[in-house]
């Protein structure tokens, strides 16, 4: 006769601690290997980004606010909120998240359109992309990204089963989103969202005629936007030949290239970048990679690219193991907004692509960006969890816990 040890009830504060500090979660040992690896790679990426942000933002924060830690401390606060979103995505069944996105996606599109109302949106550097809520600036075009991943995966993953009316409604909502972002004006984010929709539709197997017609329309809108917006046109021209106007339109790119070139093979050392000392503009947001490359050199740049390649490889593995087309499309969308956006940012800093306003995920300063990135990473980890046969059984067995007892999946 054996005596079973009674299971102690889970303490409520411990359950909430897992949302606030998910890296302390004890249940991770029961996750699939892919989910655990993606989780730790996300935290590694985030930690590396914090180190670089501390170095890149310290001089300008000290000059502007008399506190070198100003941007760093605010970023920590945003990351704390982002960790809650990450944990919520990791611990919520995908079917619930998909149902939630069906309602929140139109709401976020509405917030994007509200920024266009004169006197309501907050304008920074000539673009009205922010809303101020209780003295806190939020950027709806960034916060919409995880909901866009979920809802576009849901629509394109069920495309043959949907009625023409439902297809038309959601295509109209997607078009309204891209158009609203374009009018802010924010060509880079509009183009990224449009490309993500196109690539996810292609991965879902939509007809090529539809895809190429949509791509042609998007390209036409981009050309019109560049023709209307003078600063966008100047950006494209400066990308082709930055030395034609080295003190104005080409200044950013030239200073970025000088920073990257100064890093050499091994870099100048952590915290020792010279270009961040008011030579390189917006060094803690869009061009933070240039500071990283100067301080860590070509070796550091290669290691960062290896981190991105590892992340993408694991995501590809998860997509292959996913049992549902919608789950596979979520992985595609997540990779576009994480790895794809990171590569675009690096391409801009190195002069391979025209200057855009896309942040480097987990590196660039910005609350809306880091919250959206952590939520998208949480979606990717959740797909990895539900793609594992062993864990699917484990999750299903936890859906109905004994009365009075809580589980991580049933708070």
Buried (B, 14 or more C-beta within 10 A) or exposed (E): EEEEEEEEEBEEEEBEBBBEEBBEBEEBEBBBEBBBBBBEBBBBBBEBBBBBBBBBBBBBBEEEEEEBBBBBEBBEEBBEBBBBBBBBBBBBBBEEBBEBBBEBBBEBBEBBBEBBEEEEBBEEEEBBBBBEEEEEBBBBBBBBBBBBBBBBBBBBBBBEEBEEEEBEBBBEBBBBBBBBBBBBBBBBBBBBBBBBBBBBBBBBEBEEEEBEEBBEEBEEBBEEBBEEBEBBBBBEBBBEEBEEBEEEBBBBBBBBBBBBEBBEEEBBEBBEBBBBEEBBEBBBBBBBBBBBBBBBBBEBBEEBEEBBEBBBEBBEBBBEBBEBBBBBBBBBBBBBBBBBBBBBBBBBBBBEBBBBBBBBBBBBBBBBBBBBBBBBBBBBBBBBBBBBEEBBEBBEEEEEEEEEEBBBBEE
